């Protein structure tokens, strides 16, 4: 009998801490990690780099099909302008279809020697990997997420105003939750972890325990 790779799906809104958690979990369990948001960021970056319109479906879809793996590691896709545009292109159904196979192929065929994968994004547990072995939904209050983002930006040398960051986060939340295709939702079988009052290590240890138990259970 073929044993499929173990899959951990982590969803949640922007700046909830899901990306950091996903990377730490992948390291602990020797799994491959895919930040699926980077695919949309890469798409947005290429659109903006060519002075294109991220709201144009044809432009965004064609660009999504040109995203290459190395671009996901480019620090330029982490800028605030790219982040805002990424939320826009991510709401385009054709873009989501164009990137869906990439994500599913990664989950089904993790790069060796990994025996499993951790994918984080907005619709991993609901759409990309609905049969994931572990599903986590990481969230936090908008104010706390804005505070974290401001701290991150300032540490990186960028000026950041809390009110502006909070406004942008709320707009992004509305786009992610309100899009017609693959909206940000909490799957019924996801474990919800509200990190507002929790430190990163506490969340990490709790999630690690959930995954360890799932690995020991019959599949």
N, C-alpha and C positions, 0 to 999 in steps of 0.2 A: 504494500500500500504506500502510495506517495504521501509524504508528509510535507505540507506546505509551510513556507517560512512563517515564523511567529510574527504577528503584526500588532503594533501598538498605535492606536489612533488618538491623537491629542488635538482637540479643538478649543477655540476660545476667541474672544475679541482681542483687538490690538493692545499690546503692552500689558497683557495679563500675566506674562511670565512663562507662557507655554513653550516658546522657543528655547529658552535657557534650560527649562526642565527637560525638553526632548533631547537636547544635546547631552545632558548629564546622564539621562537614562540610557541612551545609546552607548555611551562610554562604559557605563557600569555593566551592561549585559552584552557588550561586544556586538551590538546591532548596528546596522547602517542607518543613517539619519537623513531625512529629506525635509527641508523647510519648504513646503509647497508654496508658501507666500512668495518665496524668492522667484518662482516661475512667473508670477504675475508682476513682481517688481522688475524682473528682467524684460518682460514684454513692454511694460510702461517705459523703462529706460530707453529701449530701442526706439519706441515711438517718439519720445521727446527728443532723443538724440538726432532724429531725422526731421525735426520740426513738424511732426505729424500731430494729428488730433486724436487724443486717447478716447474721445467719445464716439469716434467713427468706427462702426463695427467691422467694416471691410479692412480698414487699415490695421485695426487691433488684431483681428484674426490672422491676417497674413503675417504680421509681426510675431505673433505667438508661435507660429510654425517655424520660425527661424531662431528661436531661443536655443542656445547651445550650453552644455554642462558647465564649461569654464566660466561663463558669464554669471552663474549663480554665486560664484566666489568673489566677484568684483565688488569692492566696497562702494563704488559709485551707485549701486542699486539701492543703497541704504539711506539716501538723502531724503529729506522731507518732501521735496517736490515729487520725487519718484514715488514715495509712499502714497501721496494723495492721488496720483495718477493710477497707481496700481489698484486702488480701491475702485476706481472708475472702470478700468478695463476688466476687472474681475467680475463686474456686474453684467458683462456682455456674454450672452449664452454661447455664441460661436467661439469665443476665447476659451471658455470653460470646457467646451467639447474638444477643442484643439489640444488642451493640456491634460485631459483626463487620462488618456492612454499612457502618457509619460508617467504619471503618478502610479497608476495600477501596475505597470510593468516593473517599476522600481520595487513596489511592495512584493510582487510575485517572484522577482529575480534580483535579490539584493546582491551587491558586489561581494565576491569572496573576500575574506573567509566568513563574513557575517551570515548567521543562521536566522536572522530576523531583521525587522525594520521598525523604525519609529518615524511616523509621519506626523507633522503638525501643520495645522491650517484652520480653515473655517468649516469645511464640509467633509472631513476625512471619515468620521464615523457614520455619517448619514448618507454619503454618496460614493466617495472614492473607495473606501474599504468598509462596507457595511457589515462584513463578517469578521472584522478585526477581533483578535483574541482579547484585547483589553482596550476599552474606550474611556478616555478621560476628557472632561470638559473643565478647562481652567478659566476662572473668571475673577474679577475684582471690581470694586466700585470705580466709576469713571474718574472720580477725584484722585483715588490712589494710583490708578493707571497713568493719569496725567502727571502726577508727582514723579513717578518712576521714569517716565519718558523725558521730563525736564532734566532730571538728574543725569540720565544717560547722555542727553545732548550736551549738557554743560561739561561733563567729563570729557566729551569728545572735542571740546573747544568751541562749540556753537552757542550762540546766544539763544536763549529760550525764555519765553514769557508764559507763565503757567496758564493764564486765561486763554491765550491763543492755542496752546497745546490741548487744553481741555475742550475747547470749541471744535478743533479739528478731530479729536477722538470721538466726540459725540456725533459729528457728521459722518465719520467713517462707520461708526456702529450702526447708524440709521441706514446707510447704503448696504452694509453687509447683511443686516437683518431684513431689509425691505426688498432686496432684489427678487425678481420673479423666479429665477433659476438658482437652485442650490443655495438658499439663504443660510445664514448662520443660525443654527438651531441646536438644541440639546437633544441628542438621541435618547430615546426612552431607556436604553441599556447602558448609558454612560454614567460614570461616577463623577459627580460634580464636586469640584474642589474650589472653594472661594478663598483666594489668597490674600484678601484685603488685610487681614490681621495676622497673617502667617508669614514666617520667614522662609526663605528659599530652601534651607536645609530640611525644615519640617515637612514641606510639601514633597521634596525629593524622597525622603525616607518613606513617607506614606505611599507614594506612587510606586516606589521600588518594592515595597511589601506586596502591593496588589499584583504586580507583574510576576514576582517570585512565586506567589501562590498559583497564579494562572499557568506558569511554566511547569509546575509540579502536577497539575491536574491532567487527567486523560484528555486527549484531543480527538 
